[in-house]
């Protein structure tokens, strides 16, 4: 079904998404998406005008988002990681068990590959592997 774009400066006819036909008001042109975003933001401001706490939270949220985006921008590599916010709760017991199992597996592989017999040699070898992996995959985890 063809609809007319809700942007007054566009008025272009477009085919609405059949699953969202009643709410699909704007076409996909970049200027119409910007217009839609401005309308949505204006509506949000009207909904929360005197709420200073909400405003402060939004400002803080956007600053954190911009900071994260700036940190990850330009990090082009084959091993890109998805930066997710750090959890404020302790890790689950199953996650701790998984990490311990992976550590044991890596240690066993290092012993098999290098023929090491003492703990220090294995630790040095795993450190070199970690450093080499960090050089190959710029993930932003270097500070850990």
GIVEN-V251181 format. One record per residue. N is the residue number from 1. RES is the residue in one small letter. SS is DSSP state (H for helix, E for strand, L for the rest). PHI is phi in radians with two decimals (999 if undefined). D_LAST is the distance of its C-alpha to the last C-alpha in Angstrom with 2 decimals. Layout:
BEGIN
n->[N & N]
res->[RES & RES]
ss->[SS & SS]
phi->[PHI & PHI]
d_last->[D_LAST & D_LAST]
END
This chain:
BEGIN
n->[1 & 2 & 3 & 4 & 5 & 6 & 7 & 8 & 9 & 10 & 11 & 12 & 13 & 14 & 15 & 16 & 17 & 18 & 19 & 20 & 21 & 22 & 23 & 24 & 25 & 26 & 27 & 28 & 29 & 30 & 31 & 32 & 33 & 34 & 35 & 36 & 37 & 38 & 39 & 40 & 41 & 42 & 43 & 44 & 45 & 46 & 47 & 48 & 49 & 50 & 51 & 52 & 53 & 54 & 55 & 56 & 57 & 58 & 59 & 60 & 61 & 62 & 63 & 64 & 65 & 66 & 67 & 68 & 69 & 70 & 71 & 72 & 73 & 74 & 75 & 76 & 77 & 78 & 79 & 80 & 81 & 82 & 83 & 84 & 85 & 86 & 87 & 88 & 89 & 90 & 91 & 92 & 93 & 94 & 95 & 96 & 97 & 98 & 99 & 100 & 101 & 102 & 103 & 104 & 105 & 106 & 107 & 108 & 109 & 110 & 111 & 112 & 113 & 114 & 115 & 116 & 117 & 118 & 119 & 120 & 121 & 122 & 123 & 124 & 125 & 126 & 127 & 128 & 129 & 130 & 131 & 132 & 133 & 134 & 135 & 136 & 137 & 138 & 139 & 140 & 141 & 142 & 143 & 144]
res->[x & x & x & x & x & x & x & x & x & x & x & x & x & x & x & x & x & x & x & x & x & x & x & x & x & x & x & x & x & x & x & x & x & x & x & x & x & x & x & x & x & x & x & x & x & x & x & x & x & x & x & x & x & x & x & x & x & x & x & x & x & x & x & x & x & x & x & x & x & x & x & x & x & x & x & x & x & x & x & x & x & x & x & x & x & x & x & x & x & x & x & x & x & x & x & x & x & x & x & x & x & x & x & x & x & x & x & x & x & x & x & x & x & x & x & x & x & x & x & x & x & x & x & x & x & x & x & x & x & x & x & x & x & x & x & x & x & x & x & x & x & x & x & x]
ss->[L & E & E & E & L & L & L & L & L & L & L & L & E & E & E & L & L & L & L & L & L & L & L & L & L & L & L & L & L & H & H & H & H & H & H & H & H & H & H & H & H & H & H & H & H & H & H & L & L & L & L & H & H & H & H & H & H & H & H & H & H & H & H & H & H & H & H & H & H & H & H & H & L & L & L & L & L & L & L & L & L & L & L & L & L & L & L & L & L & L & L & L & H & H & H & H & H & H & H & H & H & H & H & H & H & H & H & H & H & H & H & H & H & H & L & L & L & L & H & H & H & H & H & H & H & H & H & H & H & H & H & H & H & H & H & H & L & L & L & L & L & L & L & L]
phi->[999 & -1.45 & -2.26 & -1.66 & -1.06 & -1.35 & -1.34 & -1.07 & -1.51 & -1.80 & 0.97 & -1.36 & -1.51 & -2.50 & -1.60 & -1.33 & -1.07 & -1.18 & -1.56 & -2.34 & -1.11 & -1.38 & -1.84 & -1.43 & -1.81 & -2.16 & -1.35 & -1.63 & -1.15 & -0.98 & -1.19 & -1.29 & -1.14 & -1.12 & -1.08 & -1.05 & -1.15 & -1.11 & -1.10 & -1.10 & -1.17 & -1.09 & -1.10 & -1.15 & -1.13 & -1.21 & -1.30 & -2.13 & -1.18 & -1.54 & -1.38 & -1.17 & -1.14 & -1.06 & -1.02 & -1.09 & -1.11 & -1.13 & -1.07 & -1.12 & -1.06 & -1.20 & -1.10 & -1.12 & -1.10 & -1.09 & -1.11 & -1.08 & -1.14 & -1.13 & -1.14 & -1.55 & -1.17 & 1.45 & -1.61 & -1.74 & -2.75 & -1.27 & -1.96 & -1.25 & -1.88 & -1.61 & -1.40 & -2.06 & -1.05 & -1.25 & -1.25 & -1.57 & -1.81 & -1.19 & -1.14 & -1.27 & -1.02 & -1.18 & -1.18 & -1.08 & -1.09 & -1.08 & -1.13 & -1.09 & -1.09 & -1.11 & -1.10 & -1.13 & -1.12 & -1.08 & -1.11 & -1.08 & -1.11 & -1.08 & -1.11 & -1.14 & -1.23 & -1.69 & 1.17 & -1.36 & -2.12 & -1.96 & -1.07 & -1.12 & -1.11 & -1.13 & -1.09 & -1.10 & -1.09 & -1.13 & -1.10 & -1.14 & -1.10 & -1.11 & -1.11 & -1.12 & -1.11 & -1.12 & -1.16 & -1.37 & -2.17 & -1.33 & -1.88 & 1.53 & -1.72 & -1.09 & -1.36 & -1.43]
d_last->[53.72 & 53.65 & 52.58 & 52.70 & 49.47 & 49.03 & 48.10 & 51.36 & 50.87 & 50.29 & 52.70 & 51.86 & 52.77 & 49.95 & 49.54 & 47.59 & 45.18 & 47.49 & 45.11 & 44.55 & 47.93 & 48.68 & 45.49 & 45.01 & 46.52 & 45.11 & 45.06 & 41.98 & 42.60 & 39.81 & 42.10 & 43.03 & 39.43 & 38.87 & 42.09 & 41.03 & 37.72 & 39.70 & 42.13 & 39.45 & 37.75 & 41.21 & 42.00 & 38.80 & 39.63 & 43.12 & 41.86 & 39.60 & 41.38 & 41.64 & 38.41 & 36.39 & 33.64 & 33.21 & 33.18 & 30.50 & 28.27 & 28.92 & 28.17 & 24.82 & 23.99 & 25.01 & 23.12 & 19.82 & 20.86 & 21.80 & 18.58 & 16.58 & 19.28 & 19.22 & 15.49 & 16.10 & 19.54 & 20.20 & 17.34 & 19.89 & 19.08 & 20.25 & 16.95 & 16.45 & 14.40 & 15.67 & 13.62 & 14.72 & 14.67 & 12.50 & 15.03 & 16.46 & 18.00 & 16.90 & 16.40 & 19.78 & 21.19 & 21.66 & 18.00 & 17.19 & 20.09 & 18.97 & 15.55 & 17.56 & 20.11 & 17.79 & 16.39 & 20.06 & 21.09 & 18.62 & 19.73 & 23.31 & 23.02 & 21.66 & 24.62 & 27.03 & 26.00 & 25.77 & 28.36 & 26.32 & 27.79 & 25.56 & 22.13 & 20.92 & 21.97 & 20.16 & 16.86 & 17.42 & 18.40 & 15.41 & 13.17 & 15.50 & 15.41 & 11.65 & 12.13 & 15.22 & 13.81 & 11.23 & 14.41 & 16.43 & 14.38 & 12.91 & 11.09 & 9.06 & 5.73 & 5.51 & 3.81 & 0.00]
END
